[in-house]
Amino acid sequence: MAFCEYCGRQLAEGEVCNCRQNQTGNEPVEQKPKKSKKGLVIAIIVLILIVAGGVAAFLHIANGYKKPVDSIASAINKKNTDIDSLASIVLPDFAVSSYKKAVKIMKNSEDFADGYDVVTQEIADFYDDMDETYGEGWKVKFDCTDKERLDADQLDRVSAVYAGFYDSYFEAICDEIAGYDKYDYEDLADTMGITASKAKDICKVAVNFMKEFKDIKVTDGYNLTGRVVVSDSTGETLWKSDKMTVKVIKLNGDWMIDYTSVISDSDLSSWGIDLLDDIY
C-alpha cells in the first residue's frame, strides 16, 4: 500500500498523486529573472518620454494654483495630440527640460518612434471616443466649488514624500550609473536601439532628472473640491463626475497636480515609500 509523501492520500498501485504539493515537488520551479538595474534606468527614461500621455495625472503651469486643472482641460478641448506641446503643460519645468533633451537623444531610435506614435494614437482615440459619446463640440472643465490651503506641516510631509523617491529609489540608480563602464553603455545602447555615446548621454539626462528630487521642495498647495463636467456647444451639461478633491502643489516653484495623491498606497510602497495618511 502506497501513500503520497506530500498529502498522505492512499494511492493505488502505480498511481501518481496529482496534489498541488506533488506537482510542485516534481516540476522544476520556474526561476524569475532578476530585474536588471539597467531596466530601472530605462524605466526612468520611459517615464520622462511618455508621461505626457497621462494627461490626467501630471499637470503644470506657473501662474496660479487653479491653472494646472484649467490648462489640461483647455488642451483636451482643443484636441491637442502633440506630445511635445502636452509635455510643456503636464510636466514641471525641470522635467520638461529632461523630456526635451531625452527626445533629442532618442529621436533616431525605432523603438522610441514606435512608442511615440502609440501614445499619440491613444490620445487621438480618446478624443474619438469623446466625439462618439457626446457628439461634436463637447467641452470639459473642472468645476471647482471649494478650496482649502495646505498648512505648513502638510507641505513638509508632501515634500518628504517626493524626496522619498530619491532616497528610496533614485539614489541607488544614480550610484549604479556612476559605476558604468563602456561595456555597460554598449549593452544599454543595444537594448535601446541607440549608439553607446547616446546611451551615455541619456544616462546623464536621467541622473540629472532623478537628482532634482534630492532637495525637492513643496512651498504651497491647495485641495480643490469639485466635479469634472462635460457640456455641449450650448453649455448644456451632458455628464458630470461625482464630487472629487484634486490636490495642486507648488513644487520647486511650479504649480502642478500632486501626482502622489492619485497613486495608490500600494504603488508608492513598491517604490519603498510609505504615504502618511494625514497628508491627505
C-alpha positions as CSV (number, residue, x, y, z in Angstrom):
1,M,0.0,0.0,0.0
2,A,1.4,3.4,-1.0
3,F,0.7,6.9,0.2
4,C,1.5,10.3,-1.2
5,E,4.6,11.6,0.6
6,Y,3.1,15.2,0.2
7,C,-0.6,15.0,1.2
8,G,-0.8,11.5,2.7
9,R,-3.5,10.2,0.4
10,Q,-3.7,6.4,-0.2
11,L,-2.6,5.6,-3.7
12,A,-3.4,2.6,-6.0
13,E,-0.5,0.5,-7.3
14,G,1.4,2.6,-9.8
15,E,-0.7,5.7,-9.2
16,V,0.9,9.1,-9.0
17,C,-0.8,11.7,-6.8
18,N,-1.9,14.9,-8.6
19,C,-1.9,17.0,-5.5
20,R,-0.6,20.6,-5.6
21,Q,2.4,19.7,-3.4
22,N,3.4,16.7,-5.6
23,Q,3.1,18.9,-8.7
24,T,5.4,21.4,-7.1
25,G,7.8,18.7,-5.9
26,N,8.1,17.0,-9.3
27,E,8.1,20.0,-11.6
28,P,11.0,22.3,-11.8
29,V,10.4,25.6,-10.2
30,E,10.4,28.5,-12.7
31,Q,13.1,30.9,-11.7
32,K,12.1,34.5,-12.1
33,P,14.8,36.5,-13.8
34,K,16.5,39.1,-11.7
35,K,15.5,42.6,-12.6
36,S,18.5,44.4,-14.0
37,K,19.2,47.8,-12.7
38,K,19.6,48.8,-16.4
39,G,15.9,48.1,-16.7
40,L,15.3,50.6,-13.9
41,V,17.2,53.2,-15.8
42,I,15.2,52.5,-18.9
43,A,12.0,52.8,-16.9
44,I,13.1,56.3,-15.7
45,I,13.8,57.3,-19.3
46,V,10.5,56.0,-20.5
47,L,8.8,57.9,-17.7
48,I,10.4,61.1,-19.0
49,L,9.4,60.3,-22.6
50,I,5.8,59.1,-22.4
51,V,4.4,60.5,-19.2
52,A,2.8,63.2,-21.3
53,G,0.4,60.5,-22.4
54,G,-1.1,60.5,-18.9
55,V,-2.8,63.8,-19.4
56,A,-5.0,63.5,-16.3
57,A,-2.1,62.9,-13.9
58,F,0.8,65.3,-14.4
59,L,-0.3,68.9,-14.8
60,H,1.8,72.1,-14.7
61,I,1.6,75.9,-15.1
62,A,3.4,78.6,-13.2
63,N,0.7,81.4,-12.9
64,G,-1.8,80.2,-10.3
65,Y,-2.9,77.2,-8.3
66,K,-6.1,76.5,-10.4
67,K,-4.3,76.7,-13.7
68,P,-3.0,73.1,-13.6
69,V,-6.6,71.9,-13.8
70,D,-7.7,74.5,-16.3
71,S,-4.7,74.1,-18.6
72,I,-5.2,70.4,-19.2
73,A,-8.9,71.0,-19.8
74,S,-8.0,73.6,-22.4
75,A,-5.6,71.2,-24.1
76,I,-8.3,68.5,-24.2
77,N,-10.9,70.8,-25.5
78,K,-8.5,71.8,-28.4
79,K,-8.0,68.0,-29.0
80,N,-4.3,68.5,-28.7
81,T,-2.4,65.4,-29.7
82,D,1.1,66.9,-29.9
83,I,3.1,65.2,-27.2
84,D,5.8,67.9,-27.1
85,S,3.1,70.5,-26.5
86,L,1.4,68.4,-23.9
87,A,4.7,67.8,-22.1
88,S,5.1,71.5,-21.6
89,I,1.6,71.6,-20.0
90,V,1.7,68.5,-17.9
91,L,5.3,68.5,-16.5
92,P,7.1,70.8,-14.1
93,D,9.9,72.8,-15.7
94,F,12.8,70.6,-14.6
95,A,11.0,67.5,-16.1
96,V,10.2,69.4,-19.3
97,S,13.9,70.1,-19.7
98,S,14.7,66.4,-19.2
99,Y,12.0,65.4,-21.6
100,K,13.3,67.7,-24.4
101,K,16.8,66.5,-24.0
102,A,15.8,62.9,-24.0
103,V,13.6,63.3,-27.1
104,K,16.6,64.8,-28.9
105,I,18.8,61.9,-28.0
106,M,16.2,59.2,-28.7
107,K,14.8,60.6,-32.0
108,N,16.6,58.1,-34.2
109,S,15.6,55.0,-32.1
110,E,12.9,52.9,-33.9
111,D,11.5,51.7,-30.6
112,F,11.2,55.3,-29.3
113,A,9.5,56.4,-32.6
114,D,7.0,53.5,-32.3
115,G,6.2,54.3,-28.6
116,Y,5.8,58.0,-29.5
117,D,3.3,57.0,-32.3
118,V,1.4,54.7,-29.9
119,V,1.0,57.5,-27.3
120,T,-0.2,60.0,-30.0
121,Q,-2.7,57.5,-31.3
122,E,-4.0,56.7,-27.8
123,I,-4.7,60.4,-27.2
124,A,-6.4,60.7,-30.6
125,D,-8.5,57.6,-29.7
126,F,-9.6,59.3,-26.5
127,Y,-10.9,62.3,-28.5
128,D,-12.7,60.0,-30.9
129,D,-14.4,58.2,-28.1
130,M,-15.5,61.5,-26.6
131,D,-16.9,62.6,-30.0
132,E,-18.8,59.3,-30.3
133,T,-20.2,59.6,-26.8
134,Y,-21.0,63.3,-26.6
135,G,-21.1,64.5,-30.2
136,E,-19.0,67.2,-31.9
137,G,-18.5,70.4,-29.9
138,W,-18.2,68.9,-26.4
139,K,-16.1,70.7,-23.8
140,V,-14.7,69.6,-20.5
141,K,-13.9,71.6,-17.4
142,F,-13.2,71.1,-13.7
143,D,-16.0,72.9,-11.8
144,C,-14.2,73.9,-8.6
145,T,-16.7,74.7,-5.7
146,D,-14.3,74.8,-2.7
147,K,-10.6,75.1,-1.9
148,E,-8.5,74.5,1.2
149,R,-5.0,75.7,1.6
150,L,-2.4,73.1,2.9
151,D,-0.8,74.1,6.2
152,A,3.0,74.1,6.8
153,D,3.0,70.5,8.3
154,Q,1.2,69.1,5.3
155,L,3.5,70.9,2.9
156,D,6.5,69.5,4.7
157,R,5.1,66.0,4.6
158,V,4.3,66.2,0.9
159,S,7.9,67.4,0.3
160,A,9.1,64.4,2.3
161,V,7.1,62.0,0.0
162,Y,8.7,63.5,-3.1
163,A,12.1,63.4,-1.6
164,G,11.5,59.8,-0.7
165,F,11.6,58.9,-4.4
166,Y,15.3,59.9,-4.4
167,D,16.1,58.3,-1.0
168,S,14.3,55.0,-1.7
169,Y,14.8,54.5,-5.4
170,F,16.7,57.1,-7.5
171,E,19.8,57.4,-5.4
172,A,20.7,53.7,-5.9
173,I,20.2,54.0,-9.7
174,C,22.4,57.1,-9.8
175,D,25.1,55.3,-7.8
176,E,24.9,52.4,-10.2
177,I,25.2,54.6,-13.3
178,A,28.2,56.3,-11.8
179,G,30.0,52.9,-12.0
180,Y,29.1,52.1,-15.6
181,D,32.0,51.3,-18.0
182,K,32.0,51.2,-21.8
183,Y,30.5,47.7,-21.8
184,D,27.5,48.8,-19.7
185,Y,26.8,51.7,-22.1
186,E,27.2,49.3,-25.1
187,D,24.7,46.9,-23.5
188,L,22.3,49.7,-22.8
189,A,22.7,51.1,-26.3
190,D,21.8,47.7,-27.8
191,T,18.7,47.5,-25.6
192,M,17.5,51.0,-26.6
193,G,18.5,51.0,-30.2
194,I,20.9,53.9,-30.0
195,T,24.7,54.4,-30.1
196,A,26.8,53.9,-27.0
197,S,27.6,57.6,-27.0
198,K,23.9,58.5,-26.9
199,A,23.3,55.8,-24.2
200,K,25.9,57.7,-22.1
201,D,24.1,61.0,-22.8
202,I,20.6,59.6,-21.9
203,C,22.0,58.3,-18.6
204,K,23.3,61.8,-17.8
205,V,19.8,63.2,-18.5
206,A,18.2,60.5,-16.3
207,V,20.6,61.2,-13.5
208,N,20.0,64.9,-13.6
209,F,16.3,64.3,-13.6
210,M,16.4,62.0,-10.6
211,K,18.7,64.3,-8.6
212,E,16.1,67.0,-8.8
213,F,14.2,65.0,-6.2
214,K,17.1,65.1,-3.8
215,D,16.3,68.6,-2.5
216,I,12.8,69.0,-3.8
217,K,10.5,71.5,-2.0
218,V,6.8,71.9,-1.9
219,T,6.1,75.5,-0.9
220,D,2.4,75.9,-1.4
221,G,-0.7,73.8,-2.1
222,Y,-4.5,73.5,-2.1
223,N,-7.2,70.9,-2.0
224,L,-9.6,71.8,-4.8
225,T,-13.1,70.2,-4.5
226,G,-15.4,70.0,-7.5
227,R,-16.6,67.9,-10.4
228,V,-15.4,67.2,-13.9
229,V,-18.2,68.4,-16.2
230,V,-18.7,67.7,-19.9
231,S,-21.0,70.1,-21.8
232,D,-22.2,70.6,-25.4
233,S,-21.6,73.6,-27.6
234,T,-24.5,75.5,-26.0
235,G,-23.2,74.9,-22.5
236,E,-25.7,72.3,-21.5
237,T,-24.3,69.7,-19.1
238,L,-24.0,66.2,-20.8
239,W,-22.2,64.5,-17.9
240,K,-20.6,65.2,-14.6
241,S,-18.5,63.2,-12.2
242,D,-19.0,62.6,-8.6
243,K,-17.6,65.2,-6.3
244,M,-13.8,64.8,-6.0
245,T,-10.8,66.5,-4.4
246,V,-7.8,67.4,-6.5
247,K,-4.6,68.4,-4.8
248,V,-2.4,71.0,-6.5
249,I,1.0,71.9,-5.2
250,K,3.8,74.3,-6.0
251,L,6.8,72.0,-6.4
252,N,10.2,73.6,-7.0
253,G,8.4,76.8,-8.0
254,D,5.9,75.2,-10.4
255,W,2.2,74.6,-9.9
256,M,1.2,71.1,-10.7
257,I,-1.3,68.4,-9.7
258,D,0.2,66.3,-6.8
259,Y,0.6,63.0,-8.6
260,T,1.3,61.2,-5.4
261,S,-2.3,61.9,-4.4
262,V,-3.5,59.9,-7.4
263,I,-1.1,57.0,-6.9
264,S,-2.3,54.2,-4.7
265,D,-0.5,53.4,-1.4
266,S,0.5,50.0,-2.7
267,D,2.1,51.6,-5.8
268,L,4.0,54.0,-3.6
269,S,5.1,51.2,-1.3
270,S,6.5,49.3,-4.3
271,W,8.9,52.3,-4.5
272,G,9.7,51.8,-0.8
273,I,7.8,55.0,0.1
274,D,5.2,55.0,2.8
275,L,2.4,57.5,2.3
276,L,1.4,59.3,5.5
277,D,-2.4,59.1,5.9
278,D,-2.6,62.6,7.4
279,I,-1.0,64.2,4.4
280,Y,-4.3,63.8,2.5
